Amino acid sequence: MKITILGCGTSTGVPVIGCPCGVCRSSDPKNYRTRASILIETVGKTLLVDTSTDLRVQALKFGIKRVDAVLYTHTHADHVHGVDELRTFNYIQDGPIPCFAPEVVAEAIRNKFDYIFAPRPNMKNWVPNLTITPIIDNLELFGLDIIPLSVIHGDVPTYGYLFNRRVAYITDCKELPAETKRWLRDLDVLILDALRFAPHRNHMSIDEAILCVEELKPKHTILTHLGHQLDYAQANFRLPSKVELGYDGMIIEILEKNK
């Protein structure tokens, strides 16, 4: 399993439009952050998590040539509004792309994008060809065991995902319910929301994320959904061992364990 962090930025992206701060004017490419998304490659298939606002830019930059399926975490704009970019992959692949989400998220996406999921006949030529299927308990896909995990992120139903019980992607999260924490202990890799050092009402701060890491004890933690308050080099210097900021294009290789 190969995981590419396509985007590690918050909803504004970094640089923020019109902002003169040092991070937004930085020449360090690791301070350039598109909206949060990851791509998982396994057994010759590609699984996209969220269709971020920057999906087209991400696909061109990282050479994404196909999307075999999509998982959705929630319906905030920065995580879903790149959905129309999937049209190009429909043309390339000459077929529909299956999308998956927990039932409440799937239903919200159907309603939000009814022009896709309930199209009128004269619209068929310009809308993405997608299906969306609710995940009830877990999903078996491309040899992956995928478990959706409920997290607290304001009043919008939001989920993270656990892959093969070894790697978790938890973006957009203020708090982890006890039942979710039960699944997240002693992972190989935890990719976790950490917006900035200062507290935020809907996202973990750096300190809150580190407290989670201390409790859950993953082998390696990568922080994502990062704001322009975080300079890559300076913030990394302040983090504990085995915890680091993510960056666009970061690759995580998960090797199969010996049986």
N, C-alpha and C positions, 0 to 999 in steps of 0.2 A: 504494500500500500504506500503510495506516494501522495503526500498532501502538499499543495501549493497554496500559500496565503496570497490570494489574488488582491485583496484589499484589507487593510488593518485600520482604516480610519473611521472616525465618527460621522454623523449624518451630514456635516458640512464638507467633509473631506479636508485635507491639509495639503497645500495652503488654503486658508479660508479667504474667500473673495474679499478684497479690499483691506485685508489685515496687514499692518506693517510690523508685526512682532518678529522676533529673531527666528523662530521656527518657521514661520510662513515665508520668510526671506532666505531661509537656509539653502546652501548649495549641497548639503548632504542628501543624497537620494533616499536615504532611509527616513528622512523627515517628510518625504512626499507620500501621502497616504490617500488612496482611493477608498471608496465605501466598502464596508466589511463583507467579505465573501471568501470561501475556500473552494478549491477543486481537488477532488480525490480521484486518483487513477489506480485502477486495480484490474487485473486479468484482461487488459486491453480495453476496458470501459472507463468512461469519465462520468463522475457524479458531481454536479454543481450544487453547492449549498447557498441558496438565495440568489436572486437575480438583481444584483446591486445596480444602483443608478449608473455606475461606471462600467457596466459589463462589456460594452463595446470596446472601450479603451483597454480593459483588462485582457480581453480575448486577443486583441491585436498585439499587445505588448508581450504576452506570454505564449503566443502561438497556439491558442486553443482552436482545434480543428473540428471538434465534435463535442456534443453534449448528449450523453445517453440517458440521463435522468436528472431531475432537480428535486432537492429537498428544500422546504421552506421552514424558517424558524418562527416568523411572525409577519405581520402585515404593515409595519412601518415603511414609509416611502423609500428610504435608503436601502431597504432589503428586497423590495419587490418591483420598483418602478423601472428596472431594466428588462422587464419581461418581454417587451417587443423585440429586443435584440435576438431572442430565440428564433425569430422568423428566418434569419440567415442560416442557422443550423438546420432548420426544416428543409431549406433549399438544398443544402449540402447533402443531407442524409436522406432526403426524399421520403419523409415519413413523420409521424407524430412523435413528440417527446413526452414521456410520462413524468408527471410531477406528483410529489407526495408531501403530505403534511398531516399532523394530528387533526382530528375531525373539525374542531372549532376553527382552526387556521384554514383548513381546506375550504370550508364553507364561506369564510370571510373573503378568501381569494376569488372564489366563484362569483361572489356578489360584487367585489371591487372591480373585477375584470370580466363583467358579463359579456362584453363585446367579443371576448375570446371564447368563453366557455358556454355561451348561449348565442352564437353569432347568427345574424340574418343572412340569407343566401347571397345577397349582393356584397357582403363583406368578406367572403371566404378568401379572396385573392390577396388581402393585405393584413390579415391577422395571423398570429402564430397558431400553429397546429399542435395543440397541447391537450393532454388529459390530466385530470387531477384526482387522486385516490386518497381517501383518508387512511392514516396509519392508526390501527386500533391499539395494539400492544407493542408490536415490534414489526420490523420489515426485513425480509431476507432479499438482498439485491446484490448481484454481481459477486457472490461469495462473501458478502458482508452481512453481519448481524447488526442491525441498526435499531437502537432503542431511543425513542423520544423521551426527554426528561423535562418536566415542567419547571420553569424558573419564574421568579417575580421580577417584573419589569413594568412598573406603573400599572395601569389598568388594562393593558393589552395582553391577551393570552400569548405567551411566548414560551418557546421550547429550545433546549439544546439537544445535542445528539451524542450518543455513545456508540462507538464503532468497535465491534469485536471485543467489547469489554476491556479495551486497552487504551483507546484514544477518545477524548471527549472534546467537543466544540461547544462552548458556552459563551455566546456573544449576547449583548444586550441583557444585562442581568444586574439587579440590585441585591438580590438575596437568593440563596439556595434553600428550598424546603428540605426538611429532614429526610424525606423519602428520596429526593434526588441525590442528596449527599451520600446516601447508602450505596449508590451505584458508582460513585466517583472516587472511592478510596483506592490508593495505591496504584494509580494508572501509570502507564508508560509516558503518556503525554496528555497534558491538560491545556487547552487553548481557552483563555478566560478573559472576559471583559474587565477592563481597567481604564476608565476614561481619562483620569487626571489625578493629581495628588489631592486636590480639594474635594470634599464630599459633593455628591450630586444626588438628587432625589430618585433617579431611575437607573443609575449606573453605579457599579462599584468604583470606588477610588482605588488608587494603588495600595494604600494601607489595608483596605477591606479585602482586596484580592489576596494580599500576602497572608492575612489571617486565615483565609480559606485554604491556601496552600499549606500553611502550617498544620491545619486540621486534617486535610485530605491526603497529604504526603505523596503527591505524584513524583515520579522520577525527574520529570522535566516540565516546566510551565512556560508557556508563551502568552504574553499579554496582548490583547487586541482591542479594537474599537477605541483607538487612541485619539485624543484631541490635540490641538495645536499648543497646549500648555506643556507638552512633553517633548523635550529635545532628546533625540535617540541616544546620543553618546552620554549626555549628562544624566539622564534618568536611569539608563542601564547601570551606570557606575554606582547608583544608590540601591540597586536591587540585591536581594540575597542570592546566594549560590543556587544555580539550577533554575533561576527565574530570569526571564529576559523579555524585552519588548519584541513584538513581531515587526516585520516590515514587508512591504509589498514585494512579492517574488520569493519570499522565504520558503524553502523546501524542507519538509520533514519526511524522512524515509522510515517506515515501520517494517522491519523484517519479520518474516514468519518464524514463529518459535519452533524449535525442534520438538517433534512429537515422540 
